[in-house]
């Protein structure tokens, strides 16, 4: 497990955008319970398109994971990797 300082240095080298950093911080603070895109939109003042883009880029960089929501199988829950 990385320390917070090591993680911050690693994230800087990945050149994340500000919106990606904010989405990642929200996901990290939510823990392993995860967050749906709708819940993310309620917490930030970004356009839905911005949140979708940030989630897609974070998934591509393997910083987050996507798991099915057991209450509503049409949705995904995003958790930190």
C-alpha positions as semicolon CSV with decimal commas, in nm:
position;residue;x (nm);y (nm);z (nm)
1;X;0,000;0,000;0,000
2;X;0,133;0,341;-0,101
3;X;0,153;0,631;0,138
4;X;-0,041;0,946;0,051
5;X;0,276;1,127;-0,051
6;X;0,385;0,845;-0,283
7;X;0,037;0,831;-0,431
8;X;0,034;1,206;-0,498
9;X;0,371;1,182;-0,676
10;X;0,246;0,889;-0,884
11;X;-0,070;1,080;-0,981
12;X;0,132;1,386;-1,082
13;X;0,335;1,172;-1,321
14;X;0,010;1,049;-1,482
15;X;-0,090;1,408;-1,567
16;X;-0,451;1,387;-1,454
17;X;-0,685;1,675;-1,525
18;X;-0,844;1,869;-1,240
19;X;-1,182;1,702;-1,296
20;X;-1,018;1,356;-1,292
21;X;-0,842;1,439;-0,965
22;X;-1,169;1,556;-0,805
23;X;-1,357;1,244;-0,919
24;X;-1,073;1,022;-0,793
25;X;-1,071;1,201;-0,455
26;X;-1,446;1,146;-0,417
27;X;-1,409;0,779;-0,503
28;X;-1,119;0,737;-0,260
29;X;-1,318;0,903;0,020
30;X;-1,616;0,676;-0,048
31;X;-1,402;0,369;0,022
32;X;-1,494;0,026;-0,108
33;X;-1,869;0,104;-0,104
34;X;-1,828;0,287;-0,432
35;X;-2,030;0,556;-0,603
36;X;-2,265;0,555;-0,900
37;X;-2,228;0,821;-1,170
38;X;-2,554;0,980;-1,049
39;X;-2,415;1,010;-0,695
40;X;-2,097;1,163;-0,838
41;X;-2,300;1,422;-1,028
42;X;-2,479;1,515;-0,704
43;X;-2,143;1,582;-0,534
44;X;-1,978;1,790;-0,808
45;X;-2,090;2,076;-1,028
46;X;-1,957;1,925;-1,350
47;X;-2,153;1,847;-1,661
48;X;-2,250;1,477;-1,696
49;X;-2,023;1,455;-1,999
50;X;-1,723;1,570;-1,790
51;X;-1,789;1,306;-1,524
52;X;-1,825;1,030;-1,785
53;X;-1,500;1,139;-1,950
54;X;-1,315;1,146;-1,617
55;X;-1,444;0,800;-1,524
56;X;-1,345;0,660;-1,864
57;X;-0,991;0,801;-1,838
58;X;-0,947;0,679;-1,477
59;X;-1,063;0,331;-1,582
60;X;-0,815;0,331;-1,870
61;X;-0,532;0,423;-1,631
62;X;-0,645;0,145;-1,390
63;X;-0,696;0,388;-1,102
64;X;-1,058;0,281;-1,050
65;X;-1,269;-0,031;-1,107
66;X;-1,626;-0,073;-1,226
67;X;-1,855;-0,328;-1,060
68;X;-2,225;-0,400;-1,122
69;X;-2,475;-0,245;-0,882
70;X;-2,665;-0,528;-0,716
71;X;-2,972;-0,314;-0,642
72;X;-3,005;-0,196;-1,003
73;X;-2,822;-0,407;-1,259
74;X;-2,853;-0,128;-1,517
75;X;-2,599;0,081;-1,324
76;X;-2,231;0,051;-1,243
77;X;-2,059;0,134;-0,916
78;X;-1,710;0,284;-0,937
79;X;-1,455;0,204;-0,665
80;X;-1,088;0,290;-0,625
81;X;-0,854;0,021;-0,759
